[in-house]
Amino acid sequence: MIVPDRNFRPNPTRAVFVQGTIDQQLVDRLLPRILLLQDQSRDPITVYIDSRGGHPASGELLLNLLTSSNQDSASPCRTITVVTSRAASTAADLLSSGDYAIAFADSSVLYHGVRTLFGDPLTVEAASFVAESLKVSNDQFAIKLARRSNKRFFFRYIAMRGDFDAYRTKTAKPQLSQLGCFIGMLRERISQAAIQVVGQAEARNRRYESLSAKLWNSRTLNKQIDRLDQPGYRLARVQATMLKIMIDFELANNTDPAWTFVREGTGQLRDDFMLFHEYLGHNQSGHLDDLCRTWGAFVLTDQDNQQILTLPEPEREEARLAKLRPEFLPLWLFFVALCHALQEGENDLTALDAFWLGLIDEVVGQPDLPILRLVSEFKPDPAQQPAPALPPTSS
């Protein structure tokens, strides 16, 4: 049976309504309500959204207010974000930033890159600065989106993982990778607009995979990474080695005589460097290992667990992580690529698109989807057989 959990349920009596343009005026209007709700209790706050976007800085300020602590250092109130009709641009970022994100069935979600307006004529120097600034901003927003939504994307993967062998049989592709199966099954469930986003992410991800093999097969780089915990060892040395490997990679993969670092290569180098700098930061902070610990129980087989138990206790944790990292690292890199793709062009997604791409947690009126809330709220009836840990996938 299902026992409702307030951590996953919208509550209009503890809610703020984000309607119209997201700007400082909206923040000023909502601030008293947010402060009152936080003072009343630390229960979840529902954020209903119907907005075509606005200023990214105002959206970040609004999110910071919603997730603030108090003078007693209490945990932030959990946020449940709900798009009722339209969440575009900054509003889409706010939606995906919720601890639990919900979409009404007929709603839509639009992601695109950062924009800017100018009142004065542009010079070459100003145009170059603006282009670089927008590129950096897009990268930053992509990484933020990946960090905030990876739990949803990983949950989709785990929920569908049991059907990968059947998908290989259906497509007559027995050698298809785990990630390849997942992407193929996603394509069957999303609109053409979302398929184009996935295609862009795949193209970017192929570069990631080729480059990651180069980087992580470098003995010099791995030795330097191992020394990062030593006092006084500079991260800049690791970064310099990464850049050298990336330069060689670009030269080997761009054989056209007209290709130069000035025209194309420098921008690609920066993209590659930012990706692996981000991964390195996650790796050093234990982010990937945390993902492995969270989802590893659904991946390790009985045989895997038995083999690990034969090891001395101090070695078991690292053995588990060693088995899980090769499966979860490609998934993380693809999701980062997907979030970058969402920052390119105009990506107008349906509620179901947003669900399957891991940008929201639930679509109202679609109970057959693999929804985390159903797992949390399910309480087994002692008189009946327990339900499976994860609900079945649905096309």
Buried (B, 14 or more C-beta within 10 A) or exposed (E): EEEEEEBBBBEEEBBBBBBBBBBEEBBEBBBEBBEEBBEEEBBBBBBBBBBBBBBBEBBBBBBEBBBEEEEEEEEBBBBBBBBBBBBBBBBBBBBBBBBBBBBBEEBBBBBBBBEEEEEEEEEEEEEEEEEEEBBEBBBBBBBBBBBBBBBBBBBBBBBBBEBBEEBBEEEEEEEBBBBBBBBBBBBEBBBEEBBBBBEBBBEBBEBBBEBBEBBEEBEEBBEBBEEBEEEEEEBEEBBEBBBEBBBEBBEEEBEEEEBEBEEBBEBBBBBBBBBBBBBBEBBBEEBBBEBBBBBBEBBBEEEBEEBBEEEEEEEBEEBBBEBBBEBBBBBBBBBBBBBBBBBBEEBBBBBBBBBBBBBBBBBBEBEEBBBBBBBBBBEEEEEEEEBEEBBEBEE
